[in-house]
């Protein structure tokens, strides 16, 4: 499996310096509010925009570069990152360095790639000439014959951050969407109905797994019911039929917040290869879920991690109970700087003979105590 093996990050929000942060198939971030979990995930959200050539609009929407730099530009002028990806042939590294510039922007000072073939100690450096330093030049790379560039760009394109928190009456998941917008699931799930329709039409096995999975935690849902394209000129709505009366058709207004989020999560973890990610990043996916649904969510994470790398943050001790100590990283804020430390099963051994991992977390055995 291709994976992001480790990364380093300097100067990003509360992360002053993070060196060689290693990731496995599953990495679970825990910690109190304000410890830096969301900042770490926010870096990957920025990378999503960078690979679309949209760094500057991303900065503007977040209040400018000053809000991203550690303690602002007066203390931190540069932001840099190194991401090391493992492929079948070897290690592929993406390096970028950005500096604060006028009009509250970030500009690229350096952007380069490295490739180190398996068995070699000498990486090949591949510079990226940047004549327009306001955006990443890797985001515009189109030469399909250069494997390192293609692999890193492809991995970053398929590393996606998801958060299905907005389930209000005005959220996109509860409203109409374009049935043609189904190439992949959007970060906030705004095209959920379109993705489900595509699964039913093109990938029926995946679709039936979604329906069965949702039914596991919400037995009242028998199946989804999709309007024809363009009904009332408004597109597609997430409609469903209840088990108790399959002749009835309900809309998303009849779904609880937790159920709607669970539908999005089950869909995400059952996407076929053409629509799937190489790395899934989730920010507190347990929001509004019943403990039994959290256990099912963990089983989805476990099965999906065999082919897709997963990084998630959580505040739930119940969800943490479903993972191994070696998969858990504790985020803490010390002197206004975020630190990240992976748990040791060996050190926790005596505690885990008496308590579950989540119970040990509640007792503040290893820090990062949940609020």
N, C-alpha and C positions, 0 to 999 in steps of 0.2 A: 504494500500500500504506500502510495506517495504521502508524505506528511511534512508539516512544518516541524522540524526537529528542535529548534531553539531560536530565540531572538533576543536582541538587546535593544534598549530604548533609553534615550537620554533627553531630558528637558521637556517632557510632555505632561502638562498639568501637575498633578501631585507626584508624578514619577520623575524624580531628579536623575536617578541612574539605576537602571536595571540591566544586569549583565548576564548573558547566557541563560536566560530563563528557558528551561526545558519543558517540552510538552510531549505527552504520550498520546495514545489513541483517545483517552478521556482525560480531561483536566477540569477539575471542579474548584472554582474560586469561592472561598467563604470569607466572611469578615463582617464587622459591624458597619453600620451606615457611615459613609464618609471615609472608609478605609482605602479606597482607590480601586475597587473592583470595576466599577463602571468606567473609570478613567482608562483602565487597561483595555476594556472592550471598546471604548471610544476611539482608541488608536486604530483598531481594525476597521471601525466605521469610517474613519478618515481615509484609510487605505482603499476602501471600497470606492470612495469618491475620487481619489487620486487615479485609480485605474480606469475611471470613466472620463478622465480629463476634466474633473470638476472640483479641484482643490479650492480654487478661489471662491466659487459660490458656496462651498461647504463652510469656509471660514466666515464669510459674510453672514450666513444663516446662524452661526454660533457666536456672533458678536465680535468677530475679528481674531487675528492671530494672537493678540494680547491675552485672550482668554485660554489659549492652548499652551502657551509657554509657561514653564515652571516659575511661579511668582512674577510673571510678566516680563516684558523685554528689558526692563532696567536691570534685572538680575540674570535673566537667561536670554541670550541673543540667538542661540542655535538649538535646533531640534534635530536629532539624528537617530537612525534606526538601522539595524542589520537583521535580516531574516534569513535563516538557513533552512533550505528545503532538501529533503532526502528523495532522490529518484532512484530508479534501478541502476543508473550509470554512476551515480556519485552524489556529491553535495553541490547544491546550487544556491548562491548567496546573492541577495539583493541588498544594496547599501544606498541610503539616501541621507543627505545632509541639507537642511534648510535653514535660512536665516531670516530674522525679522527685517521687514522692508517698509518703505513709506506706504501710507494709506492703510496701515494695519494689516499687511499681507505677509505671507511667507514666500520666499524665493529659493529655488534650488541652487545650492552652491556646488553640490556634487551628486552624481547619480551613476552607479556602476554595478556591474554584475561580476560574479566569480564562479568558476566551475572547477571542482576538484574531483577527478575521476577516481573511482574505487581503487585502492591500493597505492595512491600517489600522495605525497606530502606537499606537493607544489601546485597550488591553484592557479588557474589561468584567469587573468583579470581582463574583463571586457568593459571598457569605458563606454558611456553613453553620452554622445555630444548633445548638449542642450542649448540650442540657439534661442529658445523661448522659455526662460527659466521660471515662468509663473506656473507652469504645469509640468507634470511628469512626462518625459519623452518615452518611457517604457509604455505608458498608456496608449501611445500612438504607434507602437511597433507592429509592423505588419509583415515582416520578412519571415515566411514560414520555413525557410531553409536553415535558419540558425536555431539549433535545438535548445540552447540554454535560455535565450530570450523567450522562445516560444513556451518553454516549460514554466518559467517563473511568471510570465504574464498570464498564462493559463491558470496556474494555481491561484494567483491573487484574484483573478476574475471569478474564480469559483470558491473563494473564501468569503462567506456571506454572514453578516450579522442580522439576527432576527429578534424582534421583540413584539409580542402580540398583546401589549398592555392596554392599548386603547380599544375598549369595547363599548364605548359610550354610544348613544343613539346617533351621533354624527360620525362615528368611525366608518372607515371605508369597508370594513368587513360586514357591517350591517346595511350597507347601501349598494346601489347598482354599480356594476363594473362592466367593462368592455369584454365580451366573450372571446375576443381575439387576443387579449392580453394574457397569454398563458404560457409564455416561453419558460418562465420559472416563477416560483413563488416570491412575491415581493416582501421586503423586510417587515412591513407592518401587516402583511396578510390582506392587503387591499384588493387583490385579485383572486381571493380564495375560491369563490364560486366558479370563476373561469378555469382555474387549475383543476378543480374537481370535475368539471365538464370534460376537459381534455383527457383526464385520466379515464373517465368512463368510455370515451369514444376511442382512444388510442391505446390505453394500457389497462384493460379491464381487470387483470389480476391485481394490479396495484390499487385500483379503485375499490375492489371488493375487500382488500385488506384494510383500507381506510374505514369503510363502513363497519366492518366487523370490529375494528379497534375502537371506534367511537362508541359502538354498541356495548362494548365491555364496561365502559364507565358511564354511559348514558343509554340504558336499555330501551328508553322510550323512542329513540330514533331508529326507524326501520330502514329508511333510505332517503337519499336526496331527490329533489324534484326540480328540474331546471326549466325555466321559461324558454320559449324560442327566442332566438336572437332578435334584439330590437323591440321587444314587447313594450308598448307605450312609448317607444322611442328612448327608453332609458337604459337598455342593456339587460344584464343578467343579475338576478338576485339569488341569494343563498336560501333556497326553500327546502323543506324536508317534510316527510310523512311520518306520523307517529305509529308506533307498534300497536297501540291500543285501538286505533282507528285509521288504517292505511288509506281510506278514501279521503281523509282530510289532508289539506296542505297548509303548513304553517310557514311563516317567514322568519327571518333572523331575530325579529323582535320577541319571539317566543323562546329564545335560547338564553339561558343565564350567561353571565360574563365568563364564568369558569368553563361552561360547556363550549362556548364559542372559541375560547382560547385552546381548549383541548382538541377541537376539530382541526384548528390550524396546526397544532403540534403533531397530531397523528398524520395529517397530510404531509407535513414537512419530512417526517421520518419514513414515509412510504413512497417517496418520489422515485421514478425510474431513472436510469443513468442519464438519459438526455436532458433531464430537468433537475438533476441532483447537484449538490455541492461537493467539493473535495474537503472542505472544512466548514463545519456549522458552528456558529458562535451565538449563544443564547444568553440574554440578560434576564435573570430571575424568572425562568419559565414557569415556576410553580405558583405564580400569582393567581389567587382565587381558586386553586384546585383543592379538592378533597384529598386527605392523606392516601386513600386507596388509589386515586388518580395519580398521585405523585409516584407511588410504587410502579404503576403501569408506565408512567413517563420514563422512569429509570430503566425499565426493561427495554423500552424503545431505544434509549440512548445506548445501552449495552449492545443490543443487536446491530444497530446502525454503525457503531464504532468499529466493526470488523472491516468495513470498507470506507468509512468516512471519519475523519478526525473531528472530535467534538471538544469545544471549550465552552463551559457554562459557569455562570455565577449564581449563587443561591443564598437566601437567608433562612432556608428551611432545614431544621435539624432532622426532620422526617425524611427529606430527600437525601441528605448526607448519609443517612443510615444505609442507603442502597449502594454505596460506593466503598472502595478499598481506601485505607489511609494513604497509600502511595499515589492515589489519584487525586488527592485533595491538597490544595495550596491555600495557606492562610494569609490573608491580606491584613495589614495593620498600619495605622498612621502613627509615626514617631517623629516628633519635632516637625510636623507639617510635611513630612515626606512619607510616601507609601513604601512599605516593604512587603516582600512576598517570600514565604517559606513553605516548602513542601513537607508534609507530615511524614514521620518515620514510624512504620508499623512496629519495628523493634522497640523503640522507646515507649510506644503506647501499649505494648503488650500487656503489662500488669493491669492497666486500666480496662482494656478491652476484654479481660476475663470476667469483669463484673458489670461493665456497661457497654451499651452500643456506642458507635462513633458519635452519633448525634447527642446522646446523653452526656458523653465526655465533653463535647463542645459546650453544651448548656452549663456544665460545671466549671467551665473556663480552664480545662486541663491544659489546652494548648493555645490559648489566646483566640483572638478574633471572635469574641463572644457575640452570639446573636442578640439583637435588641428585643 
